[in-house]
Amino acid sequence: MKENATELLEILKWRYATKAMNGEKVAEEKVNRILEAARLAPTSSGLQPFEIIVVTSDEVKAKIKPVAWNQSVVTECSHLLVFAAWDTYTVERINYMFDLTNDIRGFKNEGWENYRQQLLNLYPKKDAEENFNHAARQAYIAFAEALTAAAFEKVDTTPMEGFDANAVDEILGLREKGLRSAVLLPIGYRDASDDWLVDLVKVRKSMDDLVTLVA
């Protein structure tokens, strides 16, 4: 177990926000494992209030690039993952996930059904923007899992918040699906000859600056 934890830390040290990619395609089995890691991510109440749009079309990438600060990785990447959160929580969406749980587990639980009713009495009554922000935070959890899974696969990534979300939503037709883009994740392979960040030392706060122990 200690060796596995050490390996994980070394992988995370290797990972960085890639600034240039070489266009090489990531094998589908690797992409599928990255997506599976995101699918398995924990979310509040298990609702998974987001979808992942996988863009491989060069034409669509080219449309997104100008609204993403013209970052070259948008068009140089193998796959562009768009984490799109629910625009709000609805009765139908909540019921779908609770019914899915009951179907997969093969039984109903009184406590679980009571919890369903609590959520039905809570989320649909809230402001849609508040609900979207909550859903987007859940999408970020899955995004982080995908980031780590990609590193395990030795696949480079570029976490991206620098984009016009409204424009991306329009390009991908997300609003019509009740979705809004939250964060982008280009995946691919680094172009070391054109990436100014590739050889720079990773800089992070010290543990003392970052962590406070309350005992």
Buried (B, 14 or more C-beta within 10 A) or exposed (E): EEEEEEEEEEBBEEBBEBBBBBEEEBEEEBBEBBBEBBEEBEBBBEBBBBBBBEBEEEEBBEBBBEBBEEBBBBBBBBBBBBBBBBBBBBEEBBEEBBEEBBEEEEEEEEEEEEEBEEBBEEBBEEEBEEBBEBBBBBBBBBBBBBBBBBBBBEBBBBBBEEBBBEBBBBBBEBBEBBBBBBBBBBBBBBBEEEBEEBEEEEEEEEEEEEEEEEE
